[in-house]
Amino acid sequence: MGDGSAMRATRAEIDLAALRGNVRVLASRAGGSELWAVVKANAYGHGAVNCARAALSAGASGLCVALTQEAVELRSSGIDAPIMVMSEQPTWQTETLVSNDVVCVVYNEHYIAALAEAGRRFGKRVSVHLKVDTGMHRVGVSTEMAVQRARLVATHSSLRLEGVMTHLATADDARHPATRSQLEKFSDVVQRIREVSPEIRHLHCANSAATLRSVAPESTIMRAGIAMYGLNPGGFDASLMAGLSPVMTLRTQVSHVQRVRAGEGVSYGLRTVLDRDSTIATLPLGYADGISRRAWQTHAGVLVGGIKRGIVGVVTMDQMMVDCGDDAVSIGDDVVVFGTQGANSVTVEDWASALDTITYEVVCAVSARVPRTYIGE
Protein backbone atom coordinates (compact mmCIF):
# COMPACT_ATOMS: atom_id res chain seq x y z
CA MET A 1 0.00 0.00 0.00
CA GLY A 2 1.33 3.44 -0.91
CA ASP A 3 2.81 5.69 1.76
CA GLY A 4 0.28 8.12 3.19
CA SER A 5 -2.70 6.05 2.08
CA ALA A 6 -4.11 6.15 5.60
CA MET A 7 -3.70 9.92 5.75
CA ARG A 8 -5.90 11.05 2.84
CA ALA A 9 -9.39 10.27 1.68
CA THR A 10 -8.12 10.95 -1.84
CA ARG A 11 -6.19 8.06 -3.36
CA ALA A 12 -5.38 6.44 -6.68
CA GLU A 13 -6.28 2.76 -6.52
CA ILE A 14 -4.06 0.66 -8.79
CA ASP A 15 -5.37 -2.77 -9.79
CA LEU A 16 -2.29 -4.89 -10.46
CA ALA A 17 -4.41 -7.89 -11.42
CA ALA A 18 -5.88 -5.77 -14.23
CA LEU A 19 -2.41 -4.72 -15.30
CA ARG A 20 -1.20 -8.32 -15.42
CA GLY A 21 -4.24 -9.24 -17.49
CA ASN A 22 -3.52 -6.38 -19.89
CA VAL A 23 0.08 -7.53 -20.29
CA ARG A 24 -1.07 -11.03 -21.17
CA VAL A 25 -3.51 -9.68 -23.77
CA LEU A 26 -0.88 -7.41 -25.32
CA ALA A 27 1.71 -10.20 -25.31
CA SER A 28 -0.70 -12.35 -27.29
CA ARG A 29 -1.24 -9.46 -29.74
CA ALA A 30 2.53 -9.11 -30.09
CA GLY A 31 2.77 -12.64 -31.46
CA GLY A 32 6.35 -13.85 -31.36
CA SER A 33 7.75 -10.45 -30.40
CA GLU A 34 8.93 -9.63 -26.90
CA LEU A 35 6.75 -7.25 -24.91
CA TRP A 36 8.63 -4.51 -23.06
CA ALA A 37 6.62 -2.57 -20.50
CA VAL A 38 6.91 1.20 -20.61
CA VAL A 39 7.05 2.38 -17.00
CA LYS A 40 8.47 5.88 -17.51
CA ALA A 41 6.93 8.83 -15.67
CA ASN A 42 6.22 6.66 -12.63
CA ALA A 43 4.42 4.18 -14.90
CA TYR A 44 2.24 6.96 -16.31
CA GLY A 45 1.30 7.87 -12.75
CA HIS A 46 0.52 4.30 -11.66
CA GLY A 47 3.72 3.59 -9.68
CA ALA A 48 6.82 2.40 -11.52
CA VAL A 49 8.20 -0.27 -9.22
CA ASN A 50 4.91 -2.02 -8.48
CA CYS A 51 3.78 -1.91 -12.11
CA ALA A 52 7.17 -3.07 -13.38
CA ARG A 53 7.11 -6.10 -11.10
CA ALA A 54 3.53 -6.93 -12.08
CA ALA A 55 4.29 -6.60 -15.80
CA LEU A 56 7.37 -8.81 -15.57
CA SER A 57 5.44 -11.44 -13.61
CA ALA A 58 2.84 -11.50 -16.40
CA GLY A 59 5.34 -12.09 -19.18
CA ALA A 60 6.97 -8.78 -20.07
CA SER A 61 10.57 -9.34 -21.19
CA GLY A 62 11.96 -5.92 -20.31
CA LEU A 63 11.19 -2.40 -19.16
CA CYS A 64 11.38 1.00 -20.86
CA VAL A 65 11.99 4.33 -19.13
CA ALA A 66 12.83 7.87 -20.20
CA LEU A 67 15.40 8.97 -17.61
CA THR A 68 18.50 7.67 -15.89
CA GLN A 69 16.91 8.27 -12.48
CA GLU A 70 13.95 6.09 -13.49
CA ALA A 71 16.27 3.21 -14.40
CA VAL A 72 18.18 3.61 -11.13
CA GLU A 73 14.92 3.55 -9.14
CA LEU A 74 14.02 0.20 -10.68
CA ARG A 75 17.49 -1.26 -10.12
CA SER A 76 17.54 0.00 -6.54
CA SER A 77 14.26 -1.81 -5.91
CA GLY A 78 15.91 -5.11 -6.83
CA ILE A 79 14.60 -5.46 -10.39
CA ASP A 80 17.22 -7.20 -12.54
CA ALA A 81 15.28 -7.47 -15.83
CA PRO A 82 16.54 -5.58 -18.91
CA ILE A 83 15.85 -1.85 -18.68
CA MET A 84 16.08 0.47 -21.68
CA VAL A 85 16.43 4.25 -21.41
CA MET A 86 14.74 5.34 -24.62
CA SER A 87 16.71 8.50 -25.39
CA GLU A 88 20.20 9.89 -24.85
CA GLN A 89 20.96 11.26 -21.40
CA PRO A 90 23.51 13.87 -20.25
CA THR A 91 26.99 12.44 -20.85
CA TRP A 92 27.87 12.83 -17.17
CA GLN A 93 25.28 10.12 -16.43
CA THR A 94 26.85 7.49 -18.69
CA GLU A 95 28.80 5.85 -15.86
CA THR A 96 25.59 5.49 -13.85
CA LEU A 97 23.86 3.91 -16.84
CA VAL A 98 26.70 1.48 -17.48
CA SER A 99 27.14 0.53 -13.83
CA ASN A 100 23.41 -0.26 -13.64
CA ASP A 101 23.51 -2.46 -16.77
CA VAL A 102 21.05 -0.29 -18.67
CA VAL A 103 20.34 -0.77 -22.36
CA CYS A 104 21.20 2.61 -23.87
CA VAL A 105 19.62 4.28 -26.89
CA VAL A 106 22.09 6.26 -29.02
CA TYR A 107 22.05 8.56 -32.05
CA ASN A 108 24.70 11.27 -31.58
CA GLU A 109 28.46 10.81 -32.04
CA HIS A 110 29.50 12.46 -28.77
CA TYR A 111 27.14 10.27 -26.76
CA ILE A 112 28.36 7.09 -28.42
CA ALA A 113 31.93 8.08 -27.52
CA ALA A 114 30.97 8.84 -23.90
CA LEU A 115 29.19 5.51 -23.49
CA ALA A 116 32.12 3.66 -25.01
CA GLU A 117 34.50 5.32 -22.56
CA ALA A 118 32.24 4.47 -19.60
CA GLY A 119 32.09 0.87 -20.81
CA ARG A 120 35.89 0.68 -20.96
CA ARG A 121 36.18 2.10 -17.43
CA PHE A 122 33.84 -0.54 -16.03
CA GLY A 123 35.16 -3.35 -18.21
CA LYS A 124 31.71 -3.92 -19.68
CA ARG A 125 30.29 -4.27 -23.16
CA VAL A 126 27.29 -1.93 -23.23
CA SER A 127 24.18 -2.93 -25.16
CA VAL A 128 23.01 -0.06 -27.34
CA HIS A 129 20.05 0.47 -29.65
CA LEU A 130 20.42 2.96 -32.48
CA LYS A 131 17.42 5.25 -32.80
CA VAL A 132 16.64 6.38 -36.34
CA ASP A 133 14.48 9.40 -37.09
CA THR A 134 12.17 8.18 -39.85
CA GLY A 135 9.91 11.22 -39.78
CA MET A 136 8.79 12.20 -36.27
CA HIS A 137 11.69 14.66 -35.94
CA ARG A 138 11.99 14.53 -32.16
CA VAL A 139 15.23 12.59 -31.61
CA GLY A 140 17.24 10.07 -33.60
CA VAL A 141 19.87 9.94 -36.31
CA SER A 142 18.71 10.76 -39.82
CA THR A 143 18.15 7.89 -42.23
CA GLU A 144 21.02 9.26 -44.32
CA MET A 145 23.49 9.09 -41.41
CA ALA A 146 22.22 5.91 -39.74
CA VAL A 147 24.71 3.53 -41.38
CA GLN A 148 27.59 5.83 -40.45
CA ARG A 149 26.43 5.79 -36.79
CA ALA A 150 26.17 1.99 -36.87
CA ARG A 151 29.74 1.83 -38.17
CA LEU A 152 30.84 4.18 -35.40
CA VAL A 153 29.30 1.93 -32.74
CA ALA A 154 31.10 -1.04 -34.31
CA THR A 155 34.50 0.67 -33.90
CA HIS A 156 34.13 0.50 -30.09
CA SER A 157 34.80 -2.90 -28.52
CA SER A 158 33.00 -1.73 -25.36
CA LEU A 159 29.71 -1.31 -27.26
CA ARG A 160 27.36 -3.89 -28.78
CA LEU A 161 24.80 -2.75 -31.35
CA GLU A 162 21.94 -4.92 -30.11
CA GLY A 163 19.03 -3.14 -31.79
CA VAL A 164 17.70 -0.55 -34.19
CA MET A 165 14.56 1.40 -33.40
CA THR A 166 12.34 4.27 -34.46
CA HIS A 167 9.17 5.92 -33.16
CA LEU A 168 5.93 6.27 -35.11
CA ALA A 169 4.37 9.72 -35.07
CA THR A 170 0.87 8.79 -36.28
CA ALA A 171 0.28 5.16 -35.27
CA ASP A 172 -2.90 6.25 -33.46
CA ASP A 173 -4.42 7.49 -36.73
CA ALA A 174 -5.17 4.64 -39.13
CA ARG A 175 -5.86 7.04 -42.00
CA HIS A 176 -2.59 8.96 -41.83
CA PRO A 177 -0.12 8.00 -44.57
CA ALA A 178 2.97 8.82 -42.48
CA THR A 179 3.00 5.47 -40.68
CA ARG A 180 3.47 3.51 -43.91
CA SER A 181 6.14 5.98 -45.01
CA GLN A 182 8.01 5.66 -41.71
CA LEU A 183 7.85 1.86 -41.79
CA GLU A 184 9.20 1.79 -45.34
CA LYS A 185 12.08 4.08 -44.38
CA PHE A 186 12.78 1.96 -41.30
CA SER A 187 12.83 -1.27 -43.30
CA ASP A 188 15.22 0.26 -45.83
CA VAL A 189 17.61 1.64 -43.22
CA VAL A 190 17.62 -1.65 -41.28
CA GLN A 191 18.59 -3.51 -44.43
CA ARG A 192 21.51 -1.14 -44.98
CA ILE A 193 22.62 -1.29 -41.32
CA ARG A 194 22.57 -5.09 -41.37
CA GLU A 195 25.24 -4.99 -44.08
CA VAL A 196 27.69 -3.45 -41.59
CA SER A 197 26.22 -4.93 -38.36
CA PRO A 198 24.67 -8.31 -39.21
CA GLU A 199 24.52 -9.33 -35.55
CA ILE A 200 21.61 -6.97 -34.70
CA ARG A 201 19.15 -8.84 -32.49
CA HIS A 202 16.24 -6.44 -32.09
CA LEU A 203 14.17 -4.18 -34.31
CA HIS A 204 11.40 -2.10 -32.79
CA CYS A 205 9.07 0.72 -33.65
CA ALA A 206 5.75 -0.46 -32.20
CA ASN A 207 4.18 1.62 -29.44
CA SER A 208 0.77 0.74 -27.95
CA ALA A 209 -1.14 2.01 -30.97
CA ALA A 210 1.04 0.10 -33.42
CA THR A 211 0.80 -3.06 -31.30
CA LEU A 212 -2.99 -2.89 -31.18
CA ARG A 213 -3.21 -2.22 -34.91
CA SER A 214 -0.53 -4.82 -35.79
CA VAL A 215 1.19 -2.40 -38.15
CA ALA A 216 4.82 -3.26 -37.35
CA PRO A 217 5.39 -6.86 -38.47
CA GLU A 218 9.20 -6.57 -38.44
CA SER A 219 9.41 -5.65 -34.76
CA THR A 220 11.01 -8.09 -32.35
CA ILE A 221 10.05 -5.86 -29.41
CA MET A 222 6.65 -4.26 -28.81
CA ARG A 223 6.88 -1.26 -26.47
CA ALA A 224 3.61 -1.33 -24.51
CA GLY A 225 2.77 1.88 -22.70
CA ILE A 226 -0.69 3.40 -22.39
CA ALA A 227 -2.53 0.23 -23.45
CA MET A 228 -0.87 -1.70 -20.63
CA TYR A 229 -2.74 0.58 -18.24
CA GLY A 230 -6.01 -0.23 -20.02
CA LEU A 231 -6.33 3.18 -21.66
CA ASN A 232 -7.07 4.14 -25.25
CA PRO A 233 -4.07 5.63 -27.09
CA GLY A 234 -6.52 7.83 -28.98
CA GLY A 235 -9.16 7.43 -31.65
CA PHE A 236 -9.53 3.67 -31.27
CA ASP A 237 -12.81 1.83 -31.58
CA ALA A 238 -13.79 -0.45 -28.73
CA SER A 239 -12.93 -3.64 -30.61
CA LEU A 240 -9.21 -2.85 -30.57
CA MET A 241 -9.34 -2.35 -26.80
CA ALA A 242 -11.10 -5.68 -26.21
CA GLY A 243 -9.77 -7.51 -23.18
CA LEU A 244 -7.99 -4.48 -21.72
CA SER A 245 -9.15 -3.07 -18.39
CA PRO A 246 -8.37 0.32 -16.76
CA VAL A 247 -5.79 -0.05 -14.00
CA MET A 248 -6.28 3.23 -12.10
CA THR A 249 -9.36 4.39 -10.19
CA LEU A 250 -9.16 7.86 -8.62
CA ARG A 251 -11.25 8.09 -5.46
CA THR A 252 -12.02 10.58 -2.74
CA GLN A 253 -14.77 11.39 -0.21
CA VAL A 254 -17.12 14.29 0.29
CA SER A 255 -15.56 16.67 2.82
CA HIS A 256 -18.33 19.29 3.12
CA VAL A 257 -21.97 19.69 2.08
CA GLN A 258 -24.02 22.87 1.84
CA ARG A 259 -27.27 24.06 0.32
CA VAL A 260 -26.64 27.06 -1.91
CA ARG A 261 -29.42 29.27 -3.22
CA ALA A 262 -30.07 30.24 -6.81
CA GLY A 263 -28.17 33.37 -7.78
CA GLU A 264 -25.21 32.62 -5.53
CA GLY A 265 -21.72 32.14 -6.98
CA VAL A 266 -19.29 29.29 -6.27
CA SER A 267 -15.48 29.31 -5.93
CA TYR A 268 -12.89 31.94 -6.84
CA GLY A 269 -14.25 34.76 -8.94
CA LEU A 270 -17.79 33.49 -8.33
CA ARG A 271 -17.69 32.48 -11.99
CA THR A 272 -20.35 29.79 -11.65
CA VAL A 273 -23.68 31.31 -10.60
CA LEU A 274 -26.37 28.79 -9.73
CA ASP A 275 -29.63 29.02 -11.64
CA ARG A 276 -31.48 26.99 -8.98
CA ASP A 277 -31.12 26.00 -5.35
CA SER A 278 -28.61 23.12 -5.20
CA THR A 279 -26.74 20.87 -2.82
CA ILE A 280 -23.04 21.54 -3.38
CA ALA A 281 -20.52 18.93 -2.24
CA THR A 282 -16.91 19.90 -1.67
CA LEU A 283 -14.23 17.32 -2.48
CA PRO A 284 -10.72 17.39 -0.97
CA LEU A 285 -8.70 17.39 -4.20
CA GLY A 286 -7.79 20.08 -6.67
CA TYR A 287 -5.29 21.15 -9.26
CA ALA A 288 -2.35 20.33 -6.99
CA ASP A 289 -3.58 16.72 -7.18
CA GLY A 290 -3.88 16.77 -10.97
CA ILE A 291 -7.43 17.96 -11.62
CA SER A 292 -7.41 20.63 -14.31
CA ARG A 293 -8.27 24.06 -12.93
CA ARG A 294 -10.53 24.65 -15.95
CA ALA A 295 -12.52 21.42 -15.54
CA TRP A 296 -15.55 23.48 -14.48
CA GLN A 297 -15.75 24.84 -18.03
CA THR A 298 -16.07 21.35 -19.52
CA HIS A 299 -18.46 18.39 -19.38
CA ALA A 300 -16.11 16.58 -16.96
CA GLY A 301 -17.82 15.09 -13.93
CA VAL A 302 -17.44 12.72 -11.00
CA LEU A 303 -19.62 10.01 -9.49
CA VAL A 304 -21.38 10.65 -6.18
CA GLY A 305 -24.07 8.18 -5.18
CA GLY A 306 -23.57 6.41 -8.51
CA ILE A 307 -24.65 9.52 -10.46
CA LYS A 308 -22.41 11.73 -12.57
CA ARG A 309 -22.15 15.19 -11.03
CA GLY A 310 -20.96 18.31 -12.83
CA ILE A 311 -18.13 20.45 -11.50
CA VAL A 312 -19.14 23.93 -10.39
CA GLY A 313 -16.75 26.81 -9.97
CA VAL A 314 -13.05 27.05 -10.62
CA VAL A 315 -11.13 24.02 -9.32
CA THR A 316 -8.91 25.31 -6.51
CA MET A 317 -5.52 24.03 -5.43
CA ASP A 318 -6.81 21.59 -2.82
CA GLN A 319 -10.57 21.42 -3.29
CA MET A 320 -13.32 21.31 -5.89
CA MET A 321 -17.09 21.52 -5.80
CA VAL A 322 -19.75 19.45 -7.54
CA ASP A 323 -23.47 20.03 -8.01
CA CYS A 324 -25.59 17.27 -6.47
CA GLY A 325 -28.95 18.89 -7.22
CA ASP A 326 -31.58 17.92 -4.66
CA ASP A 327 -30.06 14.54 -3.75
CA ALA A 328 -29.12 13.63 -0.21
CA VAL A 329 -25.34 13.75 0.20
CA SER A 330 -23.32 13.42 3.40
CA ILE A 331 -19.79 14.13 4.51
CA GLY A 332 -17.76 10.96 4.05
CA ASP A 333 -19.69 9.71 1.01
CA ASP A 334 -17.46 7.97 -1.52
CA VAL A 335 -16.63 9.79 -4.74
CA VAL A 336 -15.14 8.31 -7.91
CA VAL A 337 -13.32 10.84 -10.07
CA PHE A 338 -12.68 8.21 -12.71
CA GLY A 339 -13.63 4.58 -12.42
CA THR A 340 -16.86 2.75 -11.64
CA GLN A 341 -19.41 3.36 -8.91
CA GLY A 342 -22.55 1.28 -8.90
CA ALA A 343 -23.83 0.82 -12.44
CA ASN A 344 -22.09 3.90 -13.83
CA SER A 345 -18.55 4.77 -14.87
CA VAL A 346 -16.57 7.89 -15.60
CA THR A 347 -13.49 6.95 -17.61
CA VAL A 348 -10.10 8.50 -18.14
CA GLU A 349 -11.17 8.74 -21.78
CA ASP A 350 -14.18 10.83 -20.65
CA TRP A 351 -11.86 13.22 -18.85
CA ALA A 352 -9.50 13.38 -21.81
CA SER A 353 -12.38 14.18 -24.15
CA ALA A 354 -13.73 16.86 -21.83
CA LEU A 355 -10.33 18.52 -21.48
CA ASP A 356 -9.48 18.17 -25.18
CA THR A 357 -6.38 16.16 -24.37
CA ILE A 358 -5.22 12.52 -24.31
CA THR A 359 -5.49 9.79 -21.71
CA TYR A 360 -1.74 9.92 -21.07
CA GLU A 361 -1.96 13.46 -19.70
CA VAL A 362 -4.90 12.71 -17.42
CA VAL A 363 -3.20 9.89 -15.50
CA CYS A 364 0.29 11.44 -15.60
CA ALA A 365 -1.20 14.56 -14.03
CA VAL A 366 -2.24 12.71 -10.86
CA SER A 367 0.40 14.19 -8.60
CA ALA A 368 2.81 12.59 -6.16
CA ARG A 369 0.83 13.80 -3.16
CA VAL A 370 -2.03 11.49 -4.09
CA PRO A 371 -1.29 8.15 -2.37
CA ARG A 372 -1.25 5.08 -4.59
CA THR A 373 -2.89 2.02 -3.07
CA TYR A 374 -2.44 -1.38 -4.69
CA ILE A 375 -4.94 -4.17 -5.03
CA GLY A 376 -4.70 -7.46 -6.85
CA GLU A 377 -1.16 -8.13 -5.65
SULWO-V256630 format. One record per residue. N is the residue number from 0. RES is the residue in three letters. PSI is psi in radians with two decimals (NA if undefined). Layout:
n=N res=RES psi=PSI
n=N res=RES psi=PSI
This chain:
n=0 res=MET psi=2.43
n=1 res=GLY psi=2.59
n=2 res=ASP psi=2.44
n=3 res=GLY psi=0.04
n=4 res=SER psi=-0.44
n=5 res=ALA psi=-0.02
n=6 res=MET psi=-0.15
n=7 res=ARG psi=2.50
n=8 res=ALA psi=-0.51
n=9 res=THR psi=2.28
n=10 res=ARG psi=2.65
n=11 res=ALA psi=2.04
n=12 res=GLU psi=2.13
n=13 res=ILE psi=2.07
n=14 res=ASP psi=1.71
n=15 res=LEU psi=-0.44
n=16 res=ALA psi=-0.69
n=17 res=ALA psi=-0.72
n=18 res=LEU psi=-0.77
n=19 res=ARG psi=-0.70
n=20 res=GLY psi=-0.69
n=21 res=ASN psi=-0.71
n=22 res=VAL psi=-0.74
n=23 res=ARG psi=-0.71
n=24 res=VAL psi=-0.80
n=25 res=LEU psi=-0.62
n=26 res=ALA psi=-0.66
n=27 res=SER psi=-0.62
n=28 res=ARG psi=-0.51
n=29 res=ALA psi=-0.16
n=30 res=GLY psi=-2.18
n=31 res=GLY psi=0.00
n=32 res=SER psi=2.67
n=33 res=GLU psi=2.54
n=34 res=LEU psi=2.12
n=35 res=TRP psi=2.24
n=36 res=ALA psi=2.19
n=37 res=VAL psi=1.96
n=38 res=VAL psi=0.43
n=39 res=LYS psi=2.91
n=40 res=ALA psi=0.82
n=41 res=ASN psi=0.77
n=42 res=ALA psi=0.89
n=43 res=TYR psi=0.67
n=44 res=GLY psi=0.01
n=45 res=HIS psi=-0.21
n=46 res=GLY psi=1.79
n=47 res=ALA psi=-0.86
n=48 res=VAL psi=-0.85
n=49 res=ASN psi=-0.74
n=50 res=CYS psi=-0.63
n=51 res=ALA psi=-0.81
n=52 res=ARG psi=-0.76
n=53 res=ALA psi=-0.74
n=54 res=ALA psi=-0.76
n=55 res=LEU psi=-0.68
n=56 res=SER psi=-0.39
n=57 res=ALA psi=0.05
n=58 res=GLY psi=-0.01
n=59 res=ALA psi=2.47
n=60 res=SER psi=-0.38
n=61 res=GLY psi=-3.13
n=62 res=LEU psi=2.58
n=63 res=CYS psi=2.34
n=64 res=VAL psi=3.05
n=65 res=ALA psi=-0.39
n=66 res=LEU psi=2.67
n=67 res=THR psi=-0.80
n=68 res=GLN psi=-0.54
n=69 res=GLU psi=-0.67
n=70 res=ALA psi=-0.73
n=71 res=VAL psi=-0.68
n=72 res=GLU psi=-0.75
n=73 res=LEU psi=-0.77
n=74 res=ARG psi=-0.72
n=75 res=SER psi=-0.39
n=76 res=SER psi=-0.02
n=77 res=GLY psi=0.09
n=78 res=ILE psi=2.18
n=79 res=ASP psi=0.13
n=80 res=ALA psi=2.82
n=81 res=PRO psi=2.38
n=82 res=ILE psi=2.22
n=83 res=MET psi=2.25
n=84 res=VAL psi=2.07
n=85 res=MET psi=0.09
n=86 res=SER psi=2.90
n=87 res=GLU psi=2.55
n=88 res=GLN psi=2.96
n=89 res=PRO psi=2.45
n=90 res=THR psi=-0.44
n=91 res=TRP psi=-0.10
n=92 res=GLN psi=0.01
n=93 res=THR psi=-0.64
n=94 res=GLU psi=-0.68
n=95 res=THR psi=-0.74
n=96 res=LEU psi=-0.82
n=97 res=VAL psi=-0.74
n=98 res=SER psi=-0.38
n=99 res=ASN psi=0.21
n=100 res=ASP psi=0.87
n=101 res=VAL psi=2.43
n=102 res=VAL psi=2.15
n=103 res=CYS psi=2.36
n=104 res=VAL psi=2.34
n=105 res=VAL psi=2.72
n=106 res=TYR psi=-0.32
n=107 res=ASN psi=2.56
n=108 res=GLU psi=-0.78
n=109 res=HIS psi=-0.60
n=110 res=TYR psi=-0.69
n=111 res=ILE psi=-0.76
n=112 res=ALA psi=-0.72
n=113 res=ALA psi=-0.70
n=114 res=LEU psi=-0.72
n=115 res=ALA psi=-0.74
n=116 res=GLU psi=-0.73
n=117 res=ALA psi=-0.69
n=118 res=GLY psi=-0.75
n=119 res=ARG psi=-0.74
n=120 res=ARG psi=-0.66
n=121 res=PHE psi=-0.01
n=122 res=GLY psi=0.64
n=123 res=LYS psi=2.69
n=124 res=ARG psi=1.98
n=125 res=VAL psi=2.25
n=126 res=SER psi=2.20
n=127 res=VAL psi=2.62
n=128 res=HIS psi=2.23
n=129 res=LEU psi=2.13
n=130 res=LYS psi=2.20
n=131 res=VAL psi=2.32
n=132 res=ASP psi=1.82
n=133 res=THR psi=0.14
n=134 res=GLY psi=-0.19
n=135 res=MET psi=-0.54
n=136 res=HIS psi=0.81
n=137 res=ARG psi=-1.19
n=138 res=VAL psi=2.87
n=139 res=GLY psi=2.75
n=140 res=VAL psi=2.56
n=141 res=SER psi=2.74
n=142 res=THR psi=-0.53
n=143 res=GLU psi=-0.55
n=144 res=MET psi=0.01
n=145 res=ALA psi=-0.75
n=146 res=VAL psi=-0.69
n=147 res=GLN psi=-0.72
n=148 res=ARG psi=-0.68
n=149 res=ALA psi=-0.72
n=150 res=ARG psi=-0.70
n=151 res=LEU psi=-0.79
n=152 res=VAL psi=-0.72
n=153 res=ALA psi=-0.37
n=154 res=THR psi=-0.23
n=155 res=HIS psi=2.04
n=156 res=SER psi=-0.30
n=157 res=SER psi=0.04
n=158 res=LEU psi=2.57
n=159 res=ARG psi=2.08
n=160 res=LEU psi=1.67
n=161 res=GLU psi=-0.45
n=162 res=GLY psi=2.85
n=163 res=VAL psi=2.41
n=164 res=MET psi=2.84
n=165 res=THR psi=3.12
n=166 res=HIS psi=2.32
n=167 res=LEU psi=2.23
n=168 res=ALA psi=-0.44
n=169 res=THR psi=0.48
n=170 res=ALA psi=-0.37
n=171 res=ASP psi=0.01
n=172 res=ASP psi=1.75
n=173 res=ALA psi=-0.38
n=174 res=ARG psi=-0.18
n=175 res=HIS psi=2.27
n=176 res=PRO psi=-0.20
n=177 res=ALA psi=-0.56
n=178 res=THR psi=-0.84
n=179 res=ARG psi=-0.73
n=180 res=SER psi=-0.78
n=181 res=GLN psi=-0.74
n=182 res=LEU psi=-0.68
n=183 res=GLU psi=-0.75
n=184 res=LYS psi=-0.73
n=185 res=PHE psi=-0.81
n=186 res=SER psi=-0.72
n=187 res=ASP psi=-0.79
n=188 res=VAL psi=-0.61
n=189 res=VAL psi=-0.74
n=190 res=GLN psi=-0.73
n=191 res=ARG psi=-0.64
n=192 res=ILE psi=-0.65
n=193 res=ARG psi=-0.45
n=194 res=GLU psi=-0.51
n=195 res=VAL psi=-0.36
n=196 res=SER psi=1.29
n=197 res=PRO psi=-0.19
n=198 res=GLU psi=0.07
n=199 res=ILE psi=2.29
n=200 res=ARG psi=-0.67
n=201 res=HIS psi=2.46
n=202 res=LEU psi=2.35
n=203 res=HIS psi=2.41
n=204 res=CYS psi=0.00
n=205 res=ALA psi=1.98
n=206 res=ASN psi=-2.94
n=207 res=SER psi=-0.81
n=208 res=ALA psi=-0.75
n=209 res=ALA psi=-0.62
n=210 res=THR psi=-0.81
n=211 res=LEU psi=-0.55
n=212 res=ARG psi=-0.10
n=213 res=SER psi=0.90
n=214 res=VAL psi=0.09
n=215 res=ALA psi=1.22
n=216 res=PRO psi=-0.40
n=217 res=GLU psi=-0.27
n=218 res=SER psi=2.40
n=219 res=THR psi=-0.20
n=220 res=ILE psi=2.32
n=221 res=MET psi=2.15
n=222 res=ARG psi=1.80
n=223 res=ALA psi=2.02
n=224 res=GLY psi=-1.72
n=225 res=ILE psi=-0.63
n=226 res=ALA psi=-0.50
n=227 res=MET psi=-0.47
n=228 res=TYR psi=0.17
n=229 res=GLY psi=0.41
n=230 res=LEU psi=2.57
n=231 res=ASN psi=2.18
n=232 res=PRO psi=-0.33
n=233 res=GLY psi=2.14
n=234 res=GLY psi=0.22
n=235 res=PHE psi=2.52
n=236 res=ASP psi=2.86
n=237 res=ALA psi=-0.53
n=238 res=SER psi=-0.60
n=239 res=LEU psi=-0.33
n=240 res=MET psi=0.11
n=241 res=ALA psi=2.32
n=242 res=GLY psi=-0.14
n=243 res=LEU psi=2.37
n=244 res=SER psi=2.45
n=245 res=PRO psi=2.44
n=246 res=VAL psi=-0.55
n=247 res=MET psi=2.33
n=248 res=THR psi=2.24
n=249 res=LEU psi=2.09
n=250 res=ARG psi=2.72
n=251 res=THR psi=-2.94
n=252 res=GLN psi=2.65
n=253 res=VAL psi=2.27
n=254 res=SER psi=-0.29
n=255 res=HIS psi=2.54
n=256 res=VAL psi=2.37
n=257 res=GLN psi=2.68
n=258 res=ARG psi=2.13
n=259 res=VAL psi=2.34
n=260 res=ARG psi=2.69
n=261 res=ALA psi=2.44
n=262 res=GLY psi=-0.24
n=263 res=GLU psi=2.61
n=264 res=GLY psi=2.80
n=265 res=VAL psi=2.33
n=266 res=SER psi=-3.12
n=267 res=TYR psi=2.36
n=268 res=GLY psi=-0.11
n=269 res=LEU psi=0.74
n=270 res=ARG psi=-0.31
n=271 res=THR psi=2.09
n=272 res=VAL psi=2.16
n=273 res=LEU psi=2.41
n=274 res=ASP psi=0.03
n=275 res=ARG psi=2.82
n=276 res=ASP psi=2.36
n=277 res=SER psi=2.67
n=278 res=THR psi=2.08
n=279 res=ILE psi=2.15
n=280 res=ALA psi=2.30
n=281 res=THR psi=2.38
n=282 res=LEU psi=2.47
n=283 res=PRO psi=0.98
n=284 res=LEU psi=2.64
n=285 res=GLY psi=-2.69
n=286 res=TYR psi=-0.36
n=287 res=ALA psi=-0.27
n=288 res=ASP psi=-0.12
n=289 res=GLY psi=0.08
n=290 res=ILE psi=2.17
n=291 res=SER psi=2.32
n=292 res=ARG psi=-0.54
n=293 res=ARG psi=0.21
n=294 res=ALA psi=-0.49
n=295 res=TRP psi=-0.37
n=296 res=GLN psi=0.04
n=297 res=THR psi=-3.12
n=298 res=HIS psi=0.27
n=299 res=ALA psi=2.61
n=300 res=GLY psi=3.00
n=301 res=VAL psi=2.87
n=302 res=LEU psi=2.15
n=303 res=VAL psi=2.15
n=304 res=GLY psi=0.49
n=305 res=GLY psi=0.12
n=306 res=ILE psi=2.42
n=307 res=LYS psi=2.26
n=308 res=ARG psi=2.37
n=309 res=GLY psi=2.63
n=310 res=ILE psi=2.34
n=311 res=VAL psi=2.33
n=312 res=GLY psi=2.77
n=313 res=VAL psi=2.32
n=314 res=VAL psi=2.24
n=315 res=THR psi=3.10
n=316 res=MET psi=-0.72
n=317 res=ASP psi=-0.11
n=318 res=GLN psi=2.76
n=319 res=MET psi=2.78
n=320 res=MET psi=2.53
n=321 res=VAL psi=2.62
n=322 res=ASP psi=2.04
n=323 res=CYS psi=0.24
n=324 res=GLY psi=-2.22
n=325 res=ASP psi=0.20
n=326 res=ASP psi=2.67
n=327 res=ALA psi=2.15
n=328 res=VAL psi=2.47
n=329 res=SER psi=2.68
n=330 res=ILE psi=2.35
n=331 res=GLY psi=-0.17
n=332 res=ASP psi=2.47
n=333 res=ASP psi=2.52
n=334 res=VAL psi=2.36
n=335 res=VAL psi=2.04
n=336 res=VAL psi=-0.83
n=337 res=PHE psi=2.41
n=338 res=GLY psi=-2.78
n=339 res=THR psi=2.42
n=340 res=GLN psi=2.04
n=341 res=GLY psi=-2.30
n=342 res=ALA psi=-0.06
n=343 res=ASN psi=2.73
n=344 res=SER psi=2.57
n=345 res=VAL psi=2.16
n=346 res=THR psi=2.85
n=347 res=VAL psi=-0.63
n=348 res=GLU psi=-0.64
n=349 res=ASP psi=-0.78
n=350 res=TRP psi=-0.74
n=351 res=ALA psi=-0.74
n=352 res=SER psi=-0.77
n=353 res=ALA psi=-0.66
n=354 res=LEU psi=0.04
n=355 res=ASP psi=0.86
n=356 res=THR psi=-2.76
n=357 res=ILE psi=2.80
n=358 res=THR psi=-0.62
n=359 res=TYR psi=-0.83
n=360 res=GLU psi=-0.62
n=361 res=VAL psi=-0.86
n=362 res=VAL psi=-0.62
n=363 res=CYS psi=-0.45
n=364 res=ALA psi=-0.33
n=365 res=VAL psi=1.97
n=366 res=SER psi=2.97
n=367 res=ALA psi=-0.36
n=368 res=ARG psi=-0.11
n=369 res=VAL psi=2.03
n=370 res=PRO psi=2.46
n=371 res=ARG psi=2.21
n=372 res=THR psi=2.49
n=373 res=TYR psi=2.28
n=374 res=ILE psi=2.90
n=375 res=GLY psi=0.39
n=376 res=GLU psi=NA
